[in-house]
């Protein structure tokens, strides 16, 4: 017998599948302990009795089905799991969105669904609302007051607009969702374990459409930030460099690369640490606010070098990458190369989380020192403040 309580593994898994329709078996580790989730999935693929301790109901069924091979191996709800979907209040959405449509096993379709499902899983683990049946209703008329009171994640189809209107219809977009907070809106992408294709014109068009909703529902309508999820920093950097190459080759009217579309591009690893990092990013003015908690005003002095830095103290330059901002990371590597080439001595420190060090070291090497902050302690301090 499997106990079905709110916020248990089985509750979260059913909720997630009601929203996404399917989930990659290879990515169960995003949801928590991989071994525990594999054991749960194995059990749920067999006939089991589920006991809802809140209502006292008991249901016996085979709730899950696994299909596909290799990287396409996917997890889906069976038709017998609808009573469980009702327990999480997601049955209506699941039926209308997924059950009434034919489930394609086409590789590109499954890969696109997996890309979206992993992003939703990260949001679920961050504790932000992602279930359409609990999300605030998006205002589509003129802005009256902010409809978003706390971080909320919306699937792409919410912002598709009138698909009969060619000016609003998506031509091509890799966006997997939009994270709205009262103070800002972030477009979300997931490059997974490859450098995804990028159509700057289509992405720019999508961004403008989402901005129209952002102006009506948040305090700041303009979208200047994006989140790119991925299994490795190299894939995210590779995507940025690829769009830069496309930018140089494109005509004047098609120049839409990542760095021109978004001032801040934050890399979120596809793991539990990534879910915590998103909590940091959603805080208002998180970059400056964190620095003010860690350093005193005396450290905010200007150094003599034209470096990208946040703190200067006794000849030491310190840059914070706690928000994993790719623009700042790319710029600091370029500046370090210039200093080395010119033979200028420098002491440069990177403020980061321990989980970031391995990837940052591969990119920046040992030309910099690494200072670390514990993310759990920082989150406790931030939310206490």
Residue, then its C-alpha position, 0 to 999 in steps of 0.5 A: x500500500x502507498x500512502x498518498x499525502x500532500x507533498x509526499x513523493x507520490x503526490x508530487x510525481x502525480x502533480x508533475x505528470x498532470x502538468x507535463x503529461x510525461x517525464x524523462x526516466x533519466x531525470x528522476x534525480x531532479x526530483x530528489x533522491x534518485x534511488x527512492x524515486x526509481x523504487x517508487x516508479x517501479x512500484x507504481x508501474x505495478x498494481x498498487x493500492x493507494x490510501x488517501x489519509x486525508x479523505x480515507x479513500x483507497x484506490x487500487x490501480x497501475x498508475x504509471x507506464x514506461x515507454x521508449x528506449x534510452x534517452x527517450x524512455x518516458x514516464x506517463x500516467x495510465x488512464x487508470x490513474x485519473x482518480x489519483x489525478x483528482x486527488x491532486x485536483x489536476x484531473x481536468x487539466x490533464x484530461x483536456x491537455x494530454x489525455x484527449x490528444x494522441x501521445x506521439x513517440x516521435x523523437x523530437x516531440x518527446x524530447x521537447x516534452x522532456x525539455x519542458x518537464x525538466x524545467x517544471x520539475x526544477x520549479x516544483x523543487x524550488x517551491x514555486x507554484x507551477x500547477x495551472x489550476x492553482x496559478x493566479x489568473x493572467x490579466x489580458x486587458x489593460x494593466x490595473x494592478x499586479x496579478x502576481x503576488x509571489x513567484x509563479x511559473x506559467x507554461x508557454x501556451x498561456x502566452x500564445x495569444x490569438x493564434x489566428x492573428x499572424x502577428x501574435x502566433x509563435x513562428x518558432x520558440x525554444x522557451x519552456x516557460x515563464x517565471x513571473x514575480x511581482x517585480x520581474x519576469x524571466x523567460x526560461x529555456x532548457x538546453x539539457x545536454x546539447x546546444x539547442x537550435x536558436x531562431x533569434x527572430x522567433x525568440x524575439x517575437x515570443x519575448x515581445x508577446x510575453x512582455x505584453x502580458x508582463x506589463x499587465x500583470x507585474x510591476x515591471x513589464x520589460x523582460x531583461x532577464x532569462x534563465x537557461x537550464x542545462x546539465x553542464x555550463x559548457x552547453x549554456x556557454x556554447x549556446x550563447x557563443x552560437x547565437x553570437x556567431x549567428x548574430x554576426x552572419x545575420x542581416x540587419x533586421x534579424x540580429x537577435x542573439x541572447x546577449x542582445x535580447x537579455x541583459x542578464x542570462x542566468x544558468x541553472x543546473x538541472x539538479x537540486x542545487x539549481x532549484x535552490x539557486x532559482x529561489x535566490x534569483x527571484x528575490x528583488x535586486x538579489x545581486x546587490x542585496x546579497x552583497x550588502x549582507x556579506x560586505x560592509x560599505x567600506x569594501x565598496x571602494x573603487x580599484x585602479x584597474x578597469x575590471x568587472x568587479x563588485x568589491x575592492x579591498x586592499x588590492x583584491x578585486x572580488x566578483x560575485x557569481x552567486x546568480x550565475x550571470x553568464x554575461x559577467x562570467x564571459x566578461x571576466x574571462x576576457x578581462x583576465x586574458x587581457x591582463x595576462x597578455x599585458x603582464x599586469x599583476x592582479x588578485x582576483x576573487x570569485x564569490x560563488x557557491x561550492x556547487x559552482x566551483x568545479x565548472x567555474x574552475x574548468x572555465x576560468x582556471x586557477x588565475x582566480x581565487x574562489x570564495x564560497x557561501x553556503x546556499x542553504x545558510x544564505x537562503x535562511x538569512x535572505x528569507x529571514x530578512 
